[in-house]
């Protein structure tokens, strides 16, 4: 689809952290109030899930009436122009601006060998929020809670909604294994429709159902997913050690075949 409001290739402002760079931008509600959206895309020797990322981003732009979309060709051209490899590309869209920047992929082999220790946040998320199902720039609360968790010796935190259902972590989707079944919270509980979450649903038998704290703490295993992290087991929920179920290994192996450059899956 081509349209007069599409951002052209040279209108994606690339911010290079290695250069002293002055960035021209247009003041809008995205920069003033966080009304904007972003995607973080994994690049190894190739780009992974670019079509899915842009579909989600453009759906958000359409839902909130931004009046433009980001084309596949524009992002591919940017990646080729700056020779981007083995890096994470972040695309940020506000109503009047379109930025791109990169950051290192911080996850290492130890992350996957040790698993993640998580705690339960005291912050309650509303399942009625219109932003939770979008990758919004309104991530301040998540970042603050993630910092608190890390200061307390955890790697991540999980959120509950007003009904006492676990929704997601500060940076990832949640899956648990209960009675040998793979379960993930439904989108109606108030959570991001993750790219990796959807890939698992498409390739495994997954039940979308509510998850309580008690179910999580007594489950046979659990793991987190996002586009950079891939799949990583939850080793502990607060002081409770979780088992490592074979289903978790099956899912991780599946992504090892899909993304062979990632040593974590081998």
BAFI-3210 file (N, C-alpha, C; in Angstrom, 3 decimals, decimal comma, padded with zeros to 6 digits):
// residues 266
n [1|2|3|4|5|6|7|8|9|10|11|12|13|14|15|16|17|18|19|20|21|22|23|24|25|26|27|28|29|30|31|32|33|34|35|36|37|38|39|40|41|42|43|44|45|46|47|48|49|50|51|52|53|54|55|56|57|58|59|60|61|62|63|64|65|66|67|68|69|70|71|72|73|74|75|76|77|78|79|80|81|82|83|84|85|86|87|88|89|90|91|92|93|94|95|96|97|98|99|100|101|102|103|104|105|106|107|108|109|110|111|112|113|114|115|116|117|118|119|120|121|122|123|124|125|126|127|128|129|130|131|132|133|134|135|136|137|138|139|140|141|142|143|144|145|146|147|148|149|150|151|152|153|154|155|156|157|158|159|160|161|162|163|164|165|166|167|168|169|170|171|172|173|174|175|176|177|178|179|180|181|182|183|184|185|186|187|188|189|190|191|192|193|194|195|196|197|198|199|200|201|202|203|204|205|206|207|208|209|210|211|212|213|214|215|216|217|218|219|220|221|222|223|224|225|226|227|228|229|230|231|232|233|234|235|236|237|238|239|240|241|242|243|244|245|246|247|248|249|250|251|252|253|254|255|256|257|258|259|260|261|262|263|264|265|266]
n.u [000,841|000,647|000,754|-000,102|000,632|002,638|005,717|008,714|011,773|014,026|013,074|013,091|014,567|017,723|019,354|022,511|024,327|027,042|027,947|028,288|025,465|023,062|019,634|016,838|013,503|009,911|007,763|005,310|002,425|003,498|006,179|005,729|003,840|004,088|002,572|002,862|004,470|006,458|008,835|011,011|013,530|015,049|018,221|020,379|022,479|020,542|017,319|014,811|011,424|010,414|008,212|006,071|006,527|006,203|003,585|002,235|003,032|002,024|-000,678|-001,220|-000,649|-002,676|-004,967|-004,837|-005,061|-002,879|-002,292|-000,364|001,852|004,479|006,733|007,764|009,845|011,136|012,304|013,950|015,720|016,999|018,329|020,115|021,566|022,983|024,400|023,549|023,984|023,796|022,514|020,114|017,390|015,584|012,521|010,782|007,733|005,975|003,275|004,253|006,833|009,472|011,696|014,791|016,945|019,780|020,793|022,968|022,603|021,805|021,497|023,004|024,648|024,602|022,273|020,297|021,037|020,855|018,278|015,393|014,776|011,838|009,567|006,431|004,778|003,449|001,914|-001,133|-002,537|-004,885|-007,300|-008,873|-007,520|-006,687|-004,176|-002,482|-002,488|-000,990|002,296|003,340|004,800|004,400|005,863|006,885|005,988|006,372|009,177|010,048|009,072|010,487|013,086|012,865|012,457|014,921|016,640|015,939|017,000|015,929|015,231|013,166|009,722|006,322|003,007|-000,258|-003,753|-006,857|-008,501|-007,008|-005,498|-002,543|-000,755|001,516|005,112|007,392|008,733|008,126|006,168|004,224|004,330|003,027|003,375|000,930|-000,518|000,648|000,034|000,363|000,048|-001,062|-001,747|-004,880|-005,395|-007,402|-007,025|-005,369|-002,694|000,345|000,190|002,452|005,129|006,678|005,122|002,835|003,951|004,498|001,909|000,967|002,437|002,417|000,357|-001,552|-003,158|-005,192|-005,695|-006,776|-004,317|-003,396|-001,677|-001,272|-001,491|000,718|002,845|002,639|002,997|004,206|006,312|007,650|007,995|009,436|008,893|010,125|010,902|013,661|014,738|013,829|013,173|013,099|013,562|011,705|013,239|012,812|009,994|009,731|010,595|010,270|011,280|011,063|010,259|011,895|010,277|009,866|008,394|009,072|011,685|011,236|009,952|011,993|013,929|012,656|012,767|015,486|016,012|014,701|016,028|019,018|021,420|021,515|023,233|022,215|020,171|021,254]
n.v [-001,193|002,152|005,561|009,075|010,083|008,552|008,036|008,881|007,280|008,891|010,302|009,035|009,588|008,865|008,145|008,255|006,974|007,084|009,405|012,958|014,481|016,616|016,666|017,284|017,924|017,791|019,367|017,623|015,784|013,365|013,780|015,502|014,265|011,533|010,222|008,004|005,382|002,359|000,013|-002,713|-004,273|-007,293|-007,769|-009,871|-011,600|-011,240|-009,626|-010,054|-010,899|-008,514|-007,785|-008,481|-006,801|-004,239|-004,427|-004,476|-001,993|-000,198|-000,737|000,357|003,060|003,588|003,085|005,173|007,357|008,617|009,179|008,313|005,711|003,320|002,135|-001,105|-001,090|001,318|000,874|-001,322|-000,138|001,710|-000,031|-001,254|000,960|001,824|-000,410|-002,369|-004,863|-007,659|-006,389|-004,346|-002,733|000,152|001,603|004,576|006,181|009,163|011,552|013,486|012,810|010,535|008,315|006,462|004,250|002,511|-000,197|-002,228|-005,832|-007,096|-009,511|-012,504|-015,752|-016,707|-015,636|-017,333|-019,778|-019,518|-018,571|-016,501|-014,553|-013,581|-011,134|-010,128|-007,282|-004,470|-002,725|-002,253|-003,175|-001,972|-003,820|-002,576|-000,573|001,372|001,458|-000,632|-002,791|-001,931|-001,098|001,184|004,461|005,089|003,854|004,340|003,571|000,793|000,690|001,897|000,053|-002,177|-001,371|-001,216|-003,914|-005,014|-003,728|-005,067|-007,526|-009,099|-010,132|-009,277|-008,140|-009,091|-008,181|-007,663|-007,577|-005,760|-007,799|-009,654|-011,247|-012,417|-010,561|-009,790|-009,371|-006,685|-006,327|-008,400|-011,163|-013,723|-017,234|-020,241|-023,645|-025,860|-028,684|-030,104|-028,527|-025,768|-022,471|-019,125|-015,719|-014,248|-011,674|-010,008|-009,645|-007,519|-006,812|-006,786|-007,764|-009,803|-010,392|-012,784|-014,232|-014,635|-016,227|-018,561|-019,350|-019,926|-022,161|-024,096|-026,011|-023,974|-022,661|-019,980|-018,419|-017,246|-016,456|-016,940|-015,745|-017,901|-020,080|-019,618|-019,910|-022,572|-023,930|-026,124|-025,153|-022,169|-019,449|-016,522|-014,272|-012,252|-010,140|-009,662|-011,035|-013,589|-016,743|-017,452|-019,242|-018,954|-018,992|-018,592|-017,574|-014,999|-016,279|-018,870|-021,733|-022,694|-025,497|-026,865|-027,413|-029,904|-028,881|-026,195|-026,359|-027,445|-025,313|-023,357|-024,663|-024,704|-021,992|-021,780|-023,047|-021,359|-018,948|-019,233|-017,906|-017,210|-018,065|-018,768|-020,611|-023,032]
n.w [000,000|-000,963|-000,125|000,103|002,536|003,504|005,212|003,675|002,536|003,230|005,338|007,728|010,678|011,587|014,543|015,627|018,144|018,419|017,390|017,636|017,468|016,103|016,359|014,468|015,218|015,353|017,543|019,305|020,561|021,154|021,924|024,027|025,726|025,528|023,613|021,435|019,531|019,418|018,060|018,605|016,969|016,068|014,696|013,160|011,142|009,387|009,187|011,619|011,728|010,658|009,068|010,752|012,949|011,780|010,937|013,409|014,455|012,497|012,701|015,193|014,641|012,824|014,406|016,257|014,675|013,281|010,645|008,834|007,631|008,230|005,946|004,757|002,917|003,506|006,017|005,496|003,682|005,349|007,104|005,338|004,443|006,708|007,344|009,279|011,664|013,900|016,116|017,899|016,518|016,996|016,332|016,453|016,535|016,452|016,236|014,485|013,961|013,060|014,210|014,301|016,002|017,417|019,593|021,630|021,741|024,683|025,999|027,121|027,007|029,619|030,662|029,691|030,621|033,397|033,798|034,668|037,546|039,053|040,400|041,919|040,978|042,820|041,465|039,840|036,812|034,413|032,755|030,978|029,772|026,966|025,917|026,630|024,882|022,839|021,642|023,305|023,903|026,488|028,764|031,196|033,799|033,741|033,452|035,841|037,732|036,935|037,548|040,347|040,913|040,094|041,858|044,112|043,750|041,743|038,323|036,745|036,730|037,349|036,366|037,776|036,878|037,515|038,232|039,493|037,848|036,332|033,950|032,221|031,993|032,897|030,539|028,821|027,446|029,109|029,667|031,032|032,209|032,931|034,261|032,181|030,011|027,801|028,670|028,267|029,167|028,090|025,601|026,408|029,095|029,307|027,892|025,923|022,513|021,784|019,423|019,454|021,195|019,571|017,546|018,949|019,637|017,094|016,393|018,364|020,637|022,407|025,228|025,860|028,745|032,004|034,468|037,756|040,754|042,497|040,744|039,115|040,937|041,563|039,224|036,547|035,215|033,674|031,348|029,764|027,008|024,363|021,513|021,370|023,538|023,050|024,110|027,479|030,465|033,541|036,521|039,243|041,163|043,079|046,149|045,410|043,739|040,384|038,284|035,347|032,627|030,018|027,835|027,732|026,851|024,324|023,030|023,113|021,575|019,122|018,440|018,296|015,925|014,217|014,539|014,031|014,505|017,112|019,845|022,255|022,065|021,487]
ca.u [000,000|001,356|-000,161|000,564|001,099|003,698|007,052|009,653|012,991|014,935|012,403|013,359|015,737|018,547|020,148|023,723|024,845|028,496|028,274|027,709|024,472|021,914|018,448|015,703|012,234|008,724|007,103|003,956|001,981|004,370|007,330|005,279|003,019|004,309|001,618|003,620|004,620|007,793|009,124|012,424|013,663|016,295|018,997|021,629|022,914|019,330|016,319|013,797|010,033|010,183|006,834|005,179|006,734|005,606|002,127|001,764|003,238|001,101|-002,022|-001,319|-000,716|-004,015|-005,941|-004,780|-005,266|-001,664|-002,352|000,721|002,338|005,908|006,818|008,782|010,973|011,854|013,120|014,998|016,708|017,762|019,209|021,177|022,369|023,857|025,064|023,189|024,049|024,015|022,126|018,675|016,943|014,358|011,815|009,869|006,831|004,994|002,394|004,973|008,236|009,810|013,093|015,357|018,214|020,213|021,443|023,500|021,768|022,466|021,323|024,107|024,367|024,315|020,861|019,461|021,427|020,414|016,864|015,041|014,094|010,824|008,723|005,113|004,678|002,256|001,155|-002,242|-002,837|-006,300|-007,568|-009,657|-006,651|-006,574|-002,776|-001,718|-002,392|-000,117|003,659|003,269|005,901|004,040|006,492|007,532|005,620|007,063|010,607|010,235|008,858|011,615|014,215|012,618|012,678|016,361|017,245|015,614|017,671|015,203|015,530|011,974|008,534|005,059|001,898|-001,623|-004,805|-007,812|-009,176|-006,051|-004,894|-001,230|-000,863|002,797|006,186|007,689|009,305|007,930|004,958|004,362|003,734|003,269|002,941|000,054|-001,087|001,290|-000,534|000,992|-000,985|-000,650|-002,918|-005,559|-005,211|-008,459|-006,550|-004,635|-001,272|000,809|000,205|003,855|005,474|007,076|003,900|001,996|004,633|004,298|000,500|000,797|003,210|002,223|-000,981|-001,512|-004,454|-005,235|-006,532|-006,316|-003,291|-003,334|-000,396|-001,172|-001,220|002,102|003,777|002,525|003,020|005,284|007,372|007,189|009,035|009,135|009,239|009,990|011,595|015,111|015,021|013,441|012,502|013,960|012,822|011,636|013,835|012,199|008,976|010,117|011,480|009,853|012,000|010,210|010,863|012,147|009,460|010,296|007,724|009,872|012,832|010,730|009,715|013,305|014,583|011,958|013,330|016,869|015,997|014,220|017,042|020,209|022,558|021,473|023,890|021,485|019,242|021,964]
ca.v [000,000|003,414|006,661|010,376|010,386|007,617|008,584|008,432|006,668|009,859|011,001|008,341|010,223|007,866|008,734|007,459|007,297|007,234|010,696|014,146|014,685|017,472|016,055|018,175|017,244|018,632|019,175|017,087|015,147|012,235|014,263|016,172|013,436|010,100|009,615|007,484|003,931|001,935|-001,402|-003,066|-005,323|-008,055|-007,922|-010,637|-011,507|-010,839|-008,985|-011,019|-010,519|-007,113|-007,624|-008,532|-005,576|-003,098|-004,609|-004,047|-000,551|000,512|-000,888|001,359|004,375|003,714|003,145|006,478|008,405|009,372|009,644|007,805|004,397|003,111|001,085|-002,156|-000,667|002,396|000,309|-002,131|000,790|002,241|-001,106|-001,427|002,186|001,919|-001,713|-002,811|-006,304|-008,055|-005,206|-004,121|-001,494|000,681|002,581|005,342|007,015|010,050|012,055|014,316|012,405|009,124|008,158|005,115|004,204|001,140|-000,491|-003,596|-006,908|-007,266|-010,848|-013,416|-017,168|-016,903|-015,304|-018,483|-020,898|-019,260|-018,239|-015,207|-014,471|-012,535|-010,808|-009,611|-005,852|-003,985|-001,888|-002,960|-002,729|-002,059|-004,568|-001,693|000,450|001,310|001,507|-001,829|-003,708|-001,281|-000,876|002,628|005,137|005,208|002,714|004,812|002,749|-000,494|000,870|002,141|-001,207|-003,048|-000,905|-001,647|-005,362|-005,273|-003,271|-006,072|-008,774|-009,850|-009,763|-008,728|-008,189|-009,409|-007,319|-008,171|-006,617|-005,499|-009,055|-010,560|-012,106|-011,987|-010,162|-009,876|-008,780|-005,312|-006,281|-009,660|-011,960|-014,847|-018,552|-021,232|-025,016|-026,337|-029,974|-030,409|-027,674|-024,462|-021,459|-017,724|-014,874|-013,709|-010,240|-009,299|-009,340|-006,269|-007,082|-006,564|-008,925|-009,942|-011,086|-014,153|-014,843|-015,086|-017,330|-019,767|-019,735|-020,470|-023,384|-025,030|-025,998|-023,005|-022,287|-018,618|-018,497|-016,423|-017,038|-016,294|-015,902|-019,267|-020,975|-019,404|-020,443|-024,034|-024,480|-027,068|-024,406|-020,912|-018,729|-015,198|-014,121|-011,029|-010,261|-009,710|-012,082|-014,906|-017,561|-017,713|-019,815|-018,317|-019,924|-018,364|-016,551|-014,569|-017,272|-020,211|-022,229|-023,391|-026,577|-026,600|-028,422|-030,201|-028,012|-024,973|-026,705|-027,611|-023,979|-022,735|-025,336|-024,221|-020,693|-022,003|-023,390|-020,190|-017,902|-020,036|-017,093|-017,003|-019,172|-019,102|-021,711|-024,245]
ca.w [000,000|-001,030|000,129|000,119|003,884|003,905|005,409|002,665|003,071|003,837|006,426|008,983|011,268|012,268|015,616|015,838|019,479|018,357|016,792|018,254|016,425|016,379|015,763|014,276|015,452|015,449|018,827|019,206|021,803|021,432|022,672|025,247|026,608|025,323|022,686|020,314|019,542|019,005|017,846|018,741|015,957|016,136|013,468|013,221|009,753|008,685|010,042|012,025|012,012|010,310|008,602|011,917|013,734|011,101|010,974|014,728|014,557|011,617|013,262|016,256|014,009|012,251|015,497|016,919|013,684|012,994|009,267|008,002|008,024|007,999|004,938|004,827|002,092|004,185|007,089|004,859|003,128|006,483|007,583|004,348|004,389|007,879|007,509|010,624|011,926|015,296|016,878|018,020|015,883|017,598|015,519|017,289|015,745|017,062|015,184|013,528|013,899|012,905|014,569|014,410|016,728|017,693|020,867|021,642|022,278|025,985|026,561|026,833|027,244|031,043|030,871|029,343|031,481|034,762|033,873|035,249|038,835|038,928|041,544|041,548|041,248|043,513|040,533|039,194|035,454|034,057|031,520|030,107|029,192|025,516|025,497|026,986|023,746|021,864|022,152|023,482|024,577|027,903|029,430|032,408|034,951|033,602|033,698|037,272|038,448|036,591|038,359|041,728|040,964|040,007|043,115|045,134|043,418|040,719|036,941|036,092|037,586|036,696|036,753|037,901|036,546|038,594|038,573|040,115|036,833|035,855|032,551|031,521|032,789|032,501|029,188|028,089|027,639|030,040|029,433|032,081|031,933|034,010|033,861|030,893|028,966|027,654|028,913|028,276|029,420|026,913|025,404|027,141|030,448|029,239|027,652|024,563|021,622|021,413|018,181|019,784|021,750|018,468|016,863|019,757|019,477|015,746|016,177|019,470|021,228|023,504|025,792|026,390|029,945|033,118|035,336|039,066|041,448|043,019|039,617|038,698|041,933|041,633|037,869|036,223|034,545|033,090|030,614|029,231|025,595|023,574|020,231|021,580|024,523|022,555|025,125|028,636|031,593|034,850|037,483|040,551|041,404|044,426|046,778|044,990|042,568|039,424|037,501|033,934|031,947|028,643|026,864|027,613|026,007|022,959|022,473|022,912|020,450|017,931|018,086|017,913|014,505|013,481|014,644|014,320|014,929|018,556|020,535|023,471|021,854|021,071]
c.u [000,874|000,348|000,600|001,134|002,200|005,011|007,977|010,940|013,872|014,288|012,463|014,652|016,516|019,441|021,315|024,352|026,351|028,927|027,609|026,725|023,360|020,714|017,337|014,421|011,112|008,021|005,673|003,596|002,799|005,554|006,916|004,613|003,188|003,309|002,369|003,845|006,012|007,817|010,625|012,663|015,038|016,939|020,241|022,273|021,746|018,391|015,229|012,462|009,735|008,741|005,857|005,306|006,040|004,092|001,570|001,892|002,214|-000,347|-002,243|-001,450|-002,090|-005,066|-005,996|-004,765|-004,049|-001,586|-001,182|001,031|003,815|006,065|007,958|010,041|011,805|012,787|014,246|016,112|017,590|018,774|020,388|022,123|023,386|024,516|024,804|023,193|024,306|023,716|020,605|018,343|015,619|013,782|010,769|009,047|005,949|004,209|003,137|006,425|008,376|011,314|013,498|016,677|018,563|020,749|021,963|022,458|022,437|022,364|022,480|023,728|023,988|022,852|019,985|019,807|020,864|018,909|016,651|014,369|013,112|010,093|007,388|005,048|003,402|001,388|000,094|-002,502|-004,331|-006,472|-008,349|-008,802|-006,534|-005,146|-002,025|-001,558|-001,573|001,265|003,876|004,528|005,621|004,558|007,119|007,246|006,321|008,543|010,882|010,077|009,970|012,856|014,066|012,915|014,171|017,083|017,005|016,190|016,961|015,593|014,372|010,827|007,309|003,965|000,594|-002,585|-005,791|-008,570|-008,241|-005,410|-003,532|-001,327|000,432|003,873|006,417|008,156|008,967|006,554|005,266|003,671|004,005|002,865|002,181|-000,659|-000,634|000,688|000,151|-000,093|-000,359|-001,882|-003,558|-005,333|-006,235|-008,072|-005,750|-003,146|-000,939|000,710|001,606|004,070|005,819|005,900|003,046|002,636|004,453|002,868|000,278|001,439|003,098|000,763|-000,929|-002,934|-004,347|-006,221|-005,933|-005,290|-003,260|-001,942|-000,217|-000,860|000,224|003,073|003,735|002,632|004,219|006,477|006,792|008,338|008,501|009,565|009,167|010,927|013,109|015,509|014,797|012,644|013,479|013,107|012,777|012,158|013,177|011,073|009,125|011,001|011,150|010,588|011,047|010,991|011,097|011,463|009,969|009,627|008,495|011,064|012,400|010,520|011,043|014,032|013,960|012,531|014,807|016,996|015,573|015,270|018,378|021,411|022,616|022,040|023,097|020,603|019,951|022,243]
c.v [001,240|004,532|007,953|010,719|009,448|008,367|008,014|007,948|007,679|010,646|010,229|008,926|009,175|008,562|007,798|007,873|007,508|008,576|011,812|014,729|015,606|016,907|017,088|017,381|018,266|018,327|018,684|016,405|013,908|012,651|014,920|015,223|011,930|009,429|009,207|006,000|003,557|000,435|-001,601|-004,352|-005,980|-008,153|-008,734|-010,498|-011,133|-010,197|-009,995|-010,340|-009,056|-006,879|-007,587|-007,271|-004,385|-003,210|-004,116|-002,535|000,215|000,384|000,129|002,758|004,622|003,887|004,533|007,648|009,244|009,834|009,245|006,379|004,300|001,931|000,112|-001,699|000,415|001,848|-000,543|-001,248|001,360|001,213|-001,301|-000,228|002,248|000,580|-002,299|-004,329|-006,534|-006,912|-005,161|-002,759|-001,069|001,757|003,252|006,263|007,851|010,672|012,836|013,892|010,903|008,980|006,692|005,218|002,753|001,031|-001,920|-004,590|-007,379|-008,674|-011,751|-014,838|-017,429|-016,611|-016,531|-019,715|-020,745|-019,053|-016,907|-015,377|-013,305|-012,327|-010,289|-008,141|-005,533|-003,098|-002,734|-002,346|-002,902|-002,800|-003,722|-000,620|000,270|001,275|000,202|-002,806|-003,102|-001,098|000,634|003,180|005,353|004,005|003,095|003,955|001,398|-000,377|001,094|000,859|-002,209|-002,657|-001,356|-003,133|-005,675|-004,831|-004,265|-007,442|-009,642|-009,348|-009,061|-008,770|-008,481|-008,506|-008,102|-007,120|-006,505|-006,744|-010,064|-011,528|-011,546|-011,698|-010,405|-009,346|-007,347|-005,228|-007,501|-010,257|-013,175|-016,093|-019,405|-022,607|-025,508|-027,592|-030,347|-029,635|-026,310|-023,391|-020,072|-016,861|-014,388|-012,208|-009,425|-008,993|-008,039|-006,469|-006,887|-007,843|-009,114|-010,738|-012,546|-014,909|-015,419|-016,246|-018,643|-020,270|-020,407|-021,847|-024,427|-024,989|-025,135|-022,673|-020,869|-018,596|-017,619|-017,184|-016,244|-016,474|-017,325|-020,259|-020,843|-020,084|-021,967|-024,701|-025,404|-026,394|-023,147|-020,265|-017,399|-015,125|-012,659|-011,130|-010,294|-010,851|-013,470|-015,629|-017,814|-018,200|-018,861|-019,331|-019,821|-017,336|-016,162|-015,646|-018,705|-020,609|-023,007|-024,481|-026,111|-027,702|-028,668|-029,325|-026,709|-025,211|-026,857|-026,257|-023,280|-023,346|-024,897|-022,879|-020,778|-022,342|-022,196|-019,085|-018,568|-019,226|-016,937|-018,211|-019,625|-020,323|-023,028|-025,161]
c.w [000,000|-000,813|000,277|001,487|004,360|004,127|004,342|003,324|003,802|004,964|007,740|009,540|012,048|013,278|015,917|017,161|019,483|017,770|017,590|017,254|016,903|015,638|015,668|014,457|015,513|016,767|018,611|020,516|022,138|022,288|023,984|026,241|026,403|024,417|021,417|020,503|019,041|018,762|018,011|017,960|016,049|014,757|013,797|011,841|008,855|009,696|010,352|012,322|011,677|009,870|009,776|012,778|013,081|011,039|012,306|014,881|013,735|012,069|014,377|015,666|013,405|013,345|016,119|015,932|013,354|011,539|008,397|008,422|007,662|007,054|005,209|004,099|002,782|005,255|006,510|004,295|004,229|006,985|006,636|004,318|005,516|008,229|008,904|010,716|013,406|016,261|016,985|017,424|016,499|016,693|016,401|016,401|016,660|015,915|014,109|013,324|013,693|013,115|014,495|015,147|017,007|019,111|020,819|022,146|023,562|026,556|026,151|027,235|028,698|031,369|030,691|030,169|032,891|034,865|034,573|036,603|038,764|040,249|041,026|041,939|042,023|042,629|039,839|037,823|035,167|032,740|030,517|029,441|027,684|025,019|025,702|025,828|022,602|022,483|022,246|024,141|026,057|028,696|030,766|033,620|034,915|033,944|035,180|038,079|038,160|037,402|039,810|041,886|040,967|041,271|044,248|044,810|042,402|039,331|036,252|037,095|036,737|037,240|036,866|037,370|037,709|039,033|039,240|039,146|036,430|034,362|031,769|032,453|032,312|031,055|028,335|028,343|028,504|029,509|030,662|031,560|033,155|033,525|032,449|029,724|028,994|027,721|028,884|028,515|028,122|026,809|026,178|028,582|030,490|029,097|026,189|023,737|021,039|020,135|018,468|020,391|020,626|017,712|017,625|019,610|018,125|015,582|017,279|019,913|022,479|023,929|026,345|027,549|031,038|033,956|036,641|039,677|041,950|041,909|039,151|039,654|042,038|040,266|037,667|035,549|033,941|032,333|030,104|027,774|025,171|022,378|020,355|022,489|023,949|023,612|026,267|029,800|032,777|035,855|038,852|040,434|042,866|045,061|046,385|043,708|041,675|038,702|036,064|033,134|030,522|027,583|026,661|026,695|024,554|022,284|022,179|021,718|019,128|017,481|017,768|016,444|013,657|013,441|014,987|014,766|016,437|019,284|021,753|023,301|021,583|022,244]
res [x|x|x|x|x|x|x|x|x|x|x|x|x|x|x|x|x|x|x|x|x|x|x|x|x|x|x|x|x|x|x|x|x|x|x|x|x|x|x|x|x|x|x|x|x|x|x|x|x|x|x|x|x|x|x|x|x|x|x|x|x|x|x|x|x|x|x|x|x|x|x|x|x|x|x|x|x|x|x|x|x|x|x|x|x|x|x|x|x|x|x|x|x|x|x|x|x|x|x|x|x|x|x|x|x|x|x|x|x|x|x|x|x|x|x|x|x|x|x|x|x|x|x|x|x|x|x|x|x|x|x|x|x|x|x|x|x|x|x|x|x|x|x|x|x|x|x|x|x|x|x|x|x|x|x|x|x|x|x|x|x|x|x|x|x|x|x|x|x|x|x|x|x|x|x|x|x|x|x|x|x|x|x|x|x|x|x|x|x|x|x|x|x|x|x|x|x|x|x|x|x|x|x|x|x|x|x|x|x|x|x|x|x|x|x|x|x|x|x|x|x|x|x|x|x|x|x|x|x|x|x|x|x|x|x|x|x|x|x|x|x|x|x|x|x|x|x|x|x|x|x|x|x|x|x|x|x|x|x|x|x|x|x|x|x|x]
***
